[in-house]
Amino acid sequence: MTVDRKALDALYPVAEKQAARLRTRTGKTLDALTLKAARDRGLEASDFAITPEALRLQAEVAEVAERPQLGENLRRGAELANVPQETIFETYELLRPGRARDKAELLALAERYRREFDAPESAVLIEEAAEVYERRNLYRKRF
């Protein structure tokens, strides 16, 4: 495994080498995130939340560093960054063994991730869980 040092050095550390590619959710640049701006009430909490773009850039760094699994996880994270928290909590609950009624419920959730949130990689993960839960009989038992 040989890491392309030149490519990695051009990307990392991201805040120093790729700052121009990063924006907050409200469009501010990294250099706008200052103590003075916070004191002057020029910042919002959302300015400090991770963005899909930042996660995709981190995925690039991981892939150049030959860490493909980390890159895949960061890309899924980028998909999930715009999914509402309530939906994330619902998904977590449904993916716990014994919580989903059946395979159809998880497949419908995967389709929702594709349709509403443009999150195809996350949808695939939910579909894979649906298959495993069916094989292992992990759906909610009906009495």
BALOBA-1460 file (C-alpha; in Angstrom, 3 decimals):
// residues 143
<rec num="1" residu="m" x="0.000" y="0.000" z="0.000"/>
<rec num="2" residu="t" x="1.631" y="3.203" z="-1.208"/>
<rec num="3" residu="v" x="0.046" y="6.493" z="-0.255"/>
<rec num="4" residu="d" x="0.316" y="9.273" z="-2.837"/>
<rec num="5" residu="r" x="2.026" y="11.770" z="-0.505"/>
<rec num="6" residu="k" x="1.838" y="14.615" z="-3.009"/>
<rec num="7" residu="a" x="-1.931" y="14.244" z="-3.421"/>
<rec num="8" residu="l" x="-2.396" y="13.813" z="0.337"/>
<rec num="9" residu="d" x="-0.269" y="16.859" z="1.117"/>
<rec num="10" residu="a" x="-2.420" y="18.919" z="-1.268"/>
<rec num="11" residu="l" x="-5.561" y="17.974" z="0.663"/>
<rec num="12" residu="y" x="-4.537" y="17.634" z="4.286"/>
<rec num="13" residu="p" x="-4.918" y="19.267" z="6.727"/>
<rec num="14" residu="v" x="-8.201" y="20.297" z="5.167"/>
<rec num="15" residu="a" x="-8.700" y="23.505" z="7.170"/>
<rec num="16" residu="e" x="-5.335" y="24.786" z="5.957"/>
<rec num="17" residu="k" x="-5.067" y="23.375" z="2.441"/>
<rec num="18" residu="q" x="-8.693" y="23.267" z="1.269"/>
<rec num="19" residu="a" x="-10.345" y="26.039" z="3.280"/>
<rec num="20" residu="a" x="-11.648" y="27.715" z="0.127"/>
<rec num="21" residu="r" x="-13.755" y="24.610" z="-0.608"/>
<rec num="22" residu="l" x="-15.420" y="24.670" z="2.802"/>
<rec num="23" residu="r" x="-18.468" y="26.722" z="3.750"/>
<rec num="24" residu="t" x="-20.801" y="26.625" z="6.720"/>
<rec num="25" residu="r" x="-24.467" y="25.773" z="6.305"/>
<rec num="26" residu="t" x="-25.154" y="29.518" z="6.077"/>
<rec num="27" residu="g" x="-22.432" y="30.053" z="3.461"/>
<rec num="28" residu="k" x="-19.698" y="31.540" z="5.644"/>
<rec num="29" residu="t" x="-16.042" y="30.709" z="5.014"/>
<rec num="30" residu="l" x="-13.885" y="29.132" z="7.705"/>
<rec num="31" residu="d" x="-12.030" y="32.372" z="8.325"/>
<rec num="32" residu="a" x="-15.366" y="34.019" z="9.204"/>
<rec num="33" residu="l" x="-15.693" y="31.753" z="12.256"/>
<rec num="34" residu="t" x="-13.979" y="34.036" z="14.741"/>
<rec num="35" residu="l" x="-14.438" y="34.935" z="18.378"/>
<rec num="36" residu="k" x="-15.230" y="38.501" z="17.323"/>
<rec num="37" residu="a" x="-17.993" y="37.287" z="14.992"/>
<rec num="38" residu="a" x="-19.422" y="35.189" z="17.817"/>
<rec num="39" residu="r" x="-19.330" y="38.160" z="20.230"/>
<rec num="40" residu="d" x="-21.004" y="40.362" z="17.624"/>
<rec num="41" residu="r" x="-23.714" y="37.716" z="17.196"/>
<rec num="42" residu="g" x="-22.716" y="37.197" z="13.569"/>
<rec num="43" residu="l" x="-22.675" y="33.426" z="13.890"/>
<rec num="44" residu="e" x="-25.354" y="30.792" z="14.323"/>
<rec num="45" residu="a" x="-25.107" y="27.339" z="15.857"/>
<rec num="46" residu="s" x="-25.581" y="25.893" z="12.378"/>
<rec num="47" residu="d" x="-22.333" y="27.570" z="11.310"/>
<rec num="48" residu="f" x="-20.522" y="24.970" z="13.406"/>
<rec num="49" residu="a" x="-22.403" y="21.911" z="12.166"/>
<rec num="50" residu="i" x="-20.648" y="19.581" z="9.772"/>
<rec num="51" residu="t" x="-21.697" y="19.918" z="6.150"/>
<rec num="52" residu="p" x="-22.002" y="17.246" z="3.470"/>
<rec num="53" residu="e" x="-19.265" y="19.012" z="1.491"/>
<rec num="54" residu="a" x="-16.834" y="18.864" z="4.424"/>
<rec num="55" residu="l" x="-17.539" y="15.162" z="4.910"/>
<rec num="56" residu="r" x="-17.033" y="14.449" z="1.203"/>
<rec num="57" residu="l" x="-13.722" y="16.317" z="1.315"/>
<rec num="58" residu="q" x="-12.665" y="14.242" z="4.330"/>
<rec num="59" residu="a" x="-13.667" y="11.140" z="2.345"/>
<rec num="60" residu="e" x="-11.330" y="12.259" z="-0.449"/>
<rec num="61" residu="v" x="-8.510" y="12.556" z="2.075"/>
<rec num="62" residu="a" x="-9.252" y="9.076" z="3.437"/>
<rec num="63" residu="e" x="-9.302" y="7.558" z="-0.036"/>
<rec num="64" residu="v" x="-6.032" y="9.228" z="-1.069"/>
<rec num="65" residu="a" x="-4.560" y="7.870" z="2.174"/>
<rec num="66" residu="e" x="-5.782" y="4.421" z="1.046"/>
<rec num="67" residu="r" x="-8.391" y="4.063" z="3.756"/>
<rec num="68" residu="p" x="-11.382" y="3.110" z="1.585"/>
<rec num="69" residu="q" x="-13.690" y="1.956" z="4.389"/>
<rec num="70" residu="l" x="-13.264" y="5.265" z="6.187"/>
<rec num="71" residu="g" x="-13.957" y="7.050" z="2.897"/>
<rec num="72" residu="e" x="-17.179" y="5.046" z="2.422"/>
<rec num="73" residu="n" x="-18.311" y="5.827" z="5.968"/>
<rec num="74" residu="l" x="-17.623" y="9.531" z="5.492"/>
<rec num="75" residu="r" x="-19.589" y="9.529" z="2.218"/>
<rec num="76" residu="r" x="-22.555" y="7.909" z="3.987"/>
<rec num="77" residu="g" x="-22.158" y="10.535" z="6.699"/>
<rec num="78" residu="a" x="-22.335" y="13.214" z="4.014"/>
<rec num="79" residu="e" x="-25.644" y="11.708" z="2.849"/>
<rec num="80" residu="l" x="-26.972" y="11.702" z="6.403"/>
<rec num="81" residu="a" x="-25.912" y="15.255" z="7.227"/>
<rec num="82" residu="n" x="-29.118" y="16.621" z="5.695"/>
<rec num="83" residu="v" x="-31.453" y="13.947" z="7.041"/>
<rec num="84" residu="p" x="-33.586" y="15.389" z="9.860"/>
<rec num="85" residu="q" x="-32.600" y="14.234" z="13.343"/>
<rec num="86" residu="e" x="-36.063" y="12.831" z="13.956"/>
<rec num="87" residu="t" x="-35.665" y="10.565" z="10.917"/>
<rec num="88" residu="i" x="-32.228" y="9.455" z="12.130"/>
<rec num="89" residu="f" x="-33.741" y="8.526" z="15.508"/>
<rec num="90" residu="e" x="-36.609" y="6.649" z="13.833"/>
<rec num="91" residu="t" x="-34.106" y="4.777" z="11.668"/>
<rec num="92" residu="y" x="-31.964" y="3.872" z="14.670"/>
<rec num="93" residu="e" x="-35.022" y="2.536" z="16.454"/>
<rec num="94" residu="l" x="-36.176" y="0.468" z="13.448"/>
<rec num="95" residu="l" x="-32.715" y="-1.007" z="12.920"/>
<rec num="96" residu="r" x="-32.571" y="-2.377" z="16.444"/>
<rec num="97" residu="p" x="-33.361" y="-6.110" z="16.333"/>
<rec num="98" residu="g" x="-37.014" y="-6.847" z="17.079"/>
<rec num="99" residu="r" x="-38.231" y="-3.320" z="16.360"/>
<rec num="100" residu="a" x="-39.203" y="-3.446" z="12.684"/>
<rec num="101" residu="r" x="-42.388" y="-5.387" z="11.900"/>
<rec num="102" residu="d" x="-41.063" y="-7.011" z="8.755"/>
<rec num="103" residu="k" x="-38.768" y="-6.725" z="5.766"/>
<rec num="104" residu="a" x="-41.229" y="-4.485" z="3.915"/>
<rec num="105" residu="e" x="-40.977" y="-1.844" z="6.639"/>
<rec num="106" residu="l" x="-37.200" y="-1.602" z="6.272"/>
<rec num="107" residu="l" x="-37.385" y="-1.663" z="2.477"/>
<rec num="108" residu="a" x="-39.871" y="1.226" z="2.597"/>
<rec num="109" residu="l" x="-37.455" y="3.113" z="4.841"/>
<rec num="110" residu="a" x="-34.615" y="2.503" z="2.361"/>
<rec num="111" residu="e" x="-36.791" y="3.823" z="-0.473"/>
<rec num="112" residu="r" x="-37.579" y="6.916" z="1.614"/>
<rec num="113" residu="y" x="-33.850" y="7.556" z="2.037"/>
<rec num="114" residu="r" x="-33.410" y="7.392" z="-1.735"/>
<rec num="115" residu="r" x="-36.448" y="9.480" z="-2.635"/>
<rec num="116" residu="e" x="-36.576" y="12.152" z="0.086"/>
<rec num="117" residu="f" x="-32.937" y="12.526" z="1.074"/>
<rec num="118" residu="d" x="-30.922" y="11.462" z="-1.999"/>
<rec num="119" residu="a" x="-29.055" y="8.975" z="0.204"/>
<rec num="120" residu="p" x="-28.541" y="5.877" z="-1.972"/>
<rec num="121" residu="e" x="-25.585" y="4.433" z="-0.050"/>
<rec num="122" residu="s" x="-27.453" y="4.679" z="3.240"/>
<rec num="123" residu="a" x="-30.462" y="3.056" z="1.552"/>
<rec num="124" residu="v" x="-28.293" y="0.116" z="0.475"/>
<rec num="125" residu="l" x="-27.144" y="-0.339" z="4.067"/>
<rec num="126" residu="i" x="-30.775" y="-0.458" z="5.255"/>
<rec num="127" residu="e" x="-31.636" y="-2.965" z="2.507"/>
<rec num="128" residu="e" x="-28.718" y="-5.158" z="3.567"/>
<rec num="129" residu="a" x="-29.987" y="-5.031" z="7.143"/>
<rec num="130" residu="a" x="-33.458" y="-6.055" z="5.914"/>
<rec num="131" residu="e" x="-31.967" y="-9.170" z="4.274"/>
<rec num="132" residu="v" x="-29.908" y="-10.098" z="7.336"/>
<rec num="133" residu="y" x="-32.845" y="-9.555" z="9.704"/>
<rec num="134" residu="e" x="-34.987" y="-11.851" z="7.563"/>
<rec num="135" residu="r" x="-32.317" y="-14.585" z="7.504"/>
<rec num="136" residu="r" x="-31.795" y="-14.347" z="11.256"/>
<rec num="137" residu="n" x="-35.465" y="-13.921" z="12.147"/>
<rec num="138" residu="l" x="-34.888" y="-10.556" z="13.846"/>
<rec num="139" residu="y" x="-38.193" y="-8.914" z="13.000"/>
<rec num="140" residu="r" x="-40.794" y="-8.193" z="15.667"/>
<rec num="141" residu="k" x="-42.673" y="-11.290" z="16.680"/>
<rec num="142" residu="r" x="-46.451" y="-11.012" z="16.526"/>
<rec num="143" residu="f" x="-48.489" y="-12.707" z="19.197"/>
